[in-house]
Amino acid sequence: MTRWVAVLVLGSVLSGGGLLTRGGAEEKVITSHKAKDIVITLRNDTGQWKKGKNTFTLEVASAKDNTLVDAGKVALSTSMTMPGMSPMVAGATLNPDGVGRYRGTVEFEDTGSRQVIVTWDGPGGKGSTKFSVPVR
């Protein structure tokens, strides 16, 4: 038991307390957005979304104490409006990765600012929020 605690503490110290990617590098914040009593944070290895396929982590935390909360079913979709054209819409695939954490993928055909909509429906409540994220 003591050995596991030491391993967890050492891992936390080496990572600076941040979230590590599967490759071992710390993920950088793409954006963080507060919606009432919830904070939605998007992270990946570069701290930005780019044209093409993107992998990322979505976290749902309490605004009060920043602890991850059980958001239940979570969805993320994006859209970009362009004059004279229909909006470019991209839905993300999200898979649970522990309480309040979801691993996702999304693909963008072009660069530009995206309106992101995140919805959740779980034991802690139901809600949605919208914010902008640039795709470079």
Phi and psi restraints in degrees (value plus and minus 20) as a CYANA .aco file:
   2 THR   PHI     -82.6   -42.6
   2 THR   PSI     -57.1   -17.1
   3 ARG   PHI     -83.1   -43.1
   3 ARG   PSI     -61.5   -21.5
   4 TRP   PHI     -85.5   -45.5
   4 TRP   PSI     -59.7   -19.7
   5 VAL   PHI     -82.4   -42.4
   5 VAL   PSI     -63.6   -23.6
   6 ALA   PHI     -82.5   -42.5
   6 ALA   PSI     -60.4   -20.4
   7 VAL   PHI     -84.3   -44.3
   7 VAL   PSI     -63.7   -23.7
   8 LEU   PHI     -84.4   -44.4
   8 LEU   PSI     -63.2   -23.2
   9 VAL   PHI     -84.8   -44.8
   9 VAL   PSI     -65.0   -25.0
  10 LEU   PHI     -82.1   -42.1
  10 LEU   PSI     -62.5   -22.5
  11 GLY   PHI     -82.4   -42.4
  11 GLY   PSI     -59.8   -19.8
  12 SER   PHI     -86.9   -46.9
  12 SER   PSI     -61.1   -21.1
  13 VAL   PHI     -85.2   -45.2
  13 VAL   PSI     -65.0   -25.0
  14 LEU   PHI     -85.7   -45.7
  14 LEU   PSI     -50.6   -10.6
  15 SER   PHI    -109.2   -69.2
  15 SER   PSI     -20.8    19.2
  16 GLY   PHI      49.0    89.0
  16 GLY   PSI      -0.1    39.9
  17 GLY   PHI      59.5    99.5
  17 GLY   PSI     -18.7    21.3
  18 GLY   PHI    -106.4   -66.4
  18 GLY   PSI     156.0   196.0
  19 LEU   PHI    -107.3   -67.3
  19 LEU   PSI     107.0   147.0
  20 LEU   PHI    -112.8   -72.8
  20 LEU   PSI     122.9   162.9
  21 THR   PHI     -97.2   -57.2
  21 THR   PSI     152.0   192.0
  22 ARG   PHI     -83.5   -43.5
  22 ARG   PSI     -44.0    -4.0
  23 GLY   PHI    -103.6   -63.6
  23 GLY   PSI     -26.4    13.6
  24 GLY   PHI      82.2   122.2
  24 GLY   PSI     -31.0     9.0
  25 ALA   PHI    -104.8   -64.8
  25 ALA   PSI     129.3   169.3
  26 GLU   PHI     -93.0   -53.0
  26 GLU   PSI     115.7   155.7
  27 GLU   PHI     -97.6   -57.6
  27 GLU   PSI     124.7   164.7
  28 LYS   PHI    -124.1   -84.1
  28 LYS   PSI     130.0   170.0
  29 VAL   PHI     -94.1   -54.1
  29 VAL   PSI     106.0   146.0
  30 ILE   PHI     -99.8   -59.8
  30 ILE   PSI     -71.0   -31.0
  31 THR   PHI    -182.9  -142.9
  31 THR   PSI     138.9   178.9
  32 SER   PHI    -156.0  -116.0
  32 SER   PSI     114.9   154.9
  33 HIS   PHI    -158.3  -118.3
  33 HIS   PSI     107.9   147.9
  34 LYS   PHI    -112.2   -72.2
  34 LYS   PSI     112.8   152.8
  35 ALA   PHI    -153.0  -113.0
  35 ALA   PSI      82.1   122.1
  36 LYS   PHI      38.2    78.2
  36 LYS   PSI    -133.8   -93.8
  37 ASP   PHI    -122.1   -82.1
  37 ASP   PSI      -4.3    35.7
  38 ILE   PHI    -141.3  -101.3
  38 ILE   PSI     124.8   164.8
  39 VAL   PHI    -138.8   -98.8
  39 VAL   PSI     103.6   143.6
  40 ILE   PHI    -119.5   -79.5
  40 ILE   PSI     107.3   147.3
  41 THR   PHI    -145.4  -105.4
  41 THR   PSI     110.8   150.8
  42 LEU   PHI    -126.8   -86.8
  42 LEU   PSI     114.6   154.6
  43 ARG   PHI    -156.1  -116.1
  43 ARG   PSI     133.2   173.2
  44 ASN   PHI    -178.1  -138.1
  44 ASN   PSI    -193.9  -153.9
  45 ASP   PHI     -91.5   -51.5
  45 ASP   PSI     -42.1    -2.1
  46 THR   PHI    -128.2   -88.2
  46 THR   PSI     -34.3     5.7
  47 GLY   PHI      59.9    99.9
  47 GLY   PSI      -5.0    35.0
  48 GLN   PHI    -176.0  -136.0
  48 GLN   PSI     135.5   175.5
  49 TRP   PHI    -111.0   -71.0
  49 TRP   PSI     129.5   169.5
  50 LYS   PHI    -151.4  -111.4
  50 LYS   PSI     147.1   187.1
  51 LYS   PHI     -81.1   -41.1
  51 LYS   PSI     118.1   158.1
  52 GLY   PHI      83.0   123.0
  52 GLY   PSI    -181.0  -141.0
  53 LYS   PHI    -100.7   -60.7
  53 LYS   PSI     115.0   155.0
  54 ASN   PHI    -146.7  -106.7
  54 ASN   PSI     117.9   157.9
  55 THR   PHI    -128.2   -88.2
  55 THR   PSI     127.3   167.3
  56 PHE   PHI    -178.2  -138.2
  56 PHE   PSI     149.5   189.5
  57 THR   PHI    -137.3   -97.3
  57 THR   PSI     113.4   153.4
  58 LEU   PHI    -131.2   -91.2
  58 LEU   PSI     107.7   147.7
  59 GLU   PHI    -137.7   -97.7
  59 GLU   PSI     121.1   161.1
  60 VAL   PHI    -138.7   -98.7
  60 VAL   PSI      94.9   134.9
  61 ALA   PHI    -147.6  -107.6
  61 ALA   PSI     139.2   179.2
  62 SER   PHI     -92.4   -52.4
  62 SER   PSI     112.5   152.5
  63 ALA   PHI     -89.8   -49.8
  63 ALA   PSI     -43.3    -3.3
  64 LYS   PHI     -89.8   -49.8
  64 LYS   PSI     -69.5   -29.5
  65 ASP   PHI    -150.8  -110.8
  65 ASP   PSI     -11.9    28.1
  66 ASN   PHI      42.7    82.7
  66 ASN   PSI       0.4    40.4
  67 THR   PHI    -106.3   -66.3
  67 THR   PSI     124.3   164.3
  68 LEU   PHI     -85.7   -45.7
  68 LEU   PSI     121.3   161.3
  69 VAL   PHI    -141.3  -101.3
  69 VAL   PSI     134.0   174.0
  70 ASP   PHI     -94.6   -54.6
  70 ASP   PSI      83.0   123.0
  71 ALA   PHI    -112.2   -72.2
  71 ALA   PSI     -22.2    17.8
  72 GLY   PHI      46.5    86.5
  72 GLY   PSI    -148.0  -108.0
  73 LYS   PHI    -100.9   -60.9
  73 LYS   PSI     102.3   142.3
  74 VAL   PHI    -142.1  -102.1
  74 VAL   PSI     120.0   160.0
  75 ALA   PHI    -154.2  -114.2
  75 ALA   PSI     128.2   168.2
  76 LEU   PHI    -154.2  -114.2
  76 LEU   PSI     110.1   150.1
  77 SER   PHI    -154.8  -114.8
  77 SER   PSI     135.7   175.7
  78 THR   PHI    -151.0  -111.0
  78 THR   PSI     134.8   174.8
  79 SER   PHI    -167.6  -127.6
  79 SER   PSI     133.2   173.2
  80 MET   PHI    -157.5  -117.5
  80 MET   PSI     102.8   142.8
  81 THR   PHI    -111.4   -71.4
  81 THR   PSI     122.2   162.2
  82 MET   PHI    -154.2  -114.2
  82 MET   PSI     113.6   153.6
  83 PRO   PHI     -75.4   -35.4
  83 PRO   PSI     113.0   153.0
  84 GLY   PHI      57.6    97.6
  84 GLY   PSI     -16.4    23.6
  85 MET   PHI    -150.8  -110.8
  85 MET   PSI     140.4   180.4
  86 SER   PHI     -92.8   -52.8
  86 SER   PSI     132.5   172.5
  87 PRO   PHI     -80.2   -40.2
  87 PRO   PSI     124.1   164.1
  88 MET   PHI    -106.7   -66.7
  88 MET   PSI      96.0   136.0
  89 VAL   PHI    -132.9   -92.9
  89 VAL   PSI     116.7   156.7
  90 ALA   PHI    -157.6  -117.6
  90 ALA   PSI     105.6   145.6
  91 GLY   PHI    -118.6   -78.6
  91 GLY   PSI     125.2   165.2
  92 ALA   PHI    -115.7   -75.7
  92 ALA   PSI     132.1   172.1
  93 THR   PHI    -116.9   -76.9
  93 THR   PSI     104.1   144.1
  94 LEU   PHI    -140.7  -100.7
  94 LEU   PSI     117.5   157.5
  95 ASN   PHI    -148.0  -108.0
  95 ASN   PSI     111.8   151.8
  96 PRO   PHI     -78.4   -38.4
  96 PRO   PSI     121.8   161.8
  97 ASP   PHI    -159.5  -119.5
  97 ASP   PSI      32.1    72.1
  98 GLY   PHI      83.9   123.9
  98 GLY   PSI     153.6   193.6
  99 VAL   PHI     -82.9   -42.9
  99 VAL   PSI     103.0   143.0
 100 GLY   PHI      53.7    93.7
 100 GLY   PSI     -12.7    27.3
 101 ARG   PHI    -147.9  -107.9
 101 ARG   PSI     114.4   154.4
 102 TYR   PHI    -153.9  -113.9
 102 TYR   PSI     114.7   154.7
 103 ARG   PHI    -115.1   -75.1
 103 ARG   PSI     113.9   153.9
 104 GLY   PHI    -156.6  -116.6
 104 GLY   PSI     143.4   183.4
 105 THR   PHI    -154.8  -114.8
 105 THR   PSI     126.2   166.2
 106 VAL   PHI    -171.9  -131.9
 106 VAL   PSI     127.5   167.5
 107 GLU   PHI    -143.4  -103.4
 107 GLU   PSI     115.0   155.0
 108 PHE   PHI    -138.7   -98.7
 108 PHE   PSI     112.7   152.7
 109 GLU   PHI    -100.9   -60.9
 109 GLU   PSI     -38.9     1.1
 110 ASP   PHI    -169.8  -129.8
 110 ASP   PSI     145.9   185.9
 111 THR   PHI    -105.9   -65.9
 111 THR   PSI     148.3   188.3
 112 GLY   PHI     111.7   151.7
 112 GLY   PSI     151.6   191.6
 113 SER   PHI     -98.3   -58.3
 113 SER   PSI     111.5   151.5
 114 ARG   PHI    -131.4   -91.4
 114 ARG   PSI     118.9   158.9
 115 GLN   PHI    -104.4   -64.4
 115 GLN   PSI     103.4   143.4
 116 VAL   PHI    -127.3   -87.3
 116 VAL   PSI     111.6   151.6
 117 ILE   PHI    -137.9   -97.9
 117 ILE   PSI     103.8   143.8
 118 VAL   PHI    -135.6   -95.6
 118 VAL   PSI     109.2   149.2
 119 THR   PHI    -141.5  -101.5
 119 THR   PSI     130.4   170.4
 120 TRP   PHI    -165.5  -125.5
 120 TRP   PSI     132.3   172.3
 121 ASP   PHI    -172.4  -132.4
 121 ASP   PSI      81.3   121.3
 122 GLY   PHI    -170.8  -130.8
 122 GLY   PSI    -189.3  -149.3
 123 PRO   PHI     -77.7   -37.7
 123 PRO   PSI     -51.6   -11.6
 124 GLY   PHI    -101.8   -61.8
 124 GLY   PSI     -25.3    14.7
 125 GLY   PHI     111.4   151.4
 125 GLY   PSI    -199.1  -159.1
 126 LYS   PHI    -145.1  -105.1
 126 LYS   PSI     122.4   162.4
 127 GLY   PHI    -193.9  -153.9
 127 GLY   PSI     159.7   199.7
 128 SER   PHI    -175.6  -135.6
 128 SER   PSI     139.3   179.3
 129 THR   PHI    -171.2  -131.2
 129 THR   PSI     136.2   176.2
 130 LYS   PHI    -151.1  -111.1
 130 LYS   PSI     118.2   158.2
 131 PHE   PHI    -175.8  -135.8
 131 PHE   PSI     146.8   186.8
 132 SER   PHI    -121.0   -81.0
 132 SER   PSI     124.0   164.0
 133 VAL   PHI    -157.8  -117.8
 133 VAL   PSI     109.3   149.3
 134 PRO   PHI     -96.6   -56.6
 134 PRO   PSI     125.3   165.3
 135 VAL   PHI    -133.7   -93.7
 135 VAL   PSI     102.3   142.3
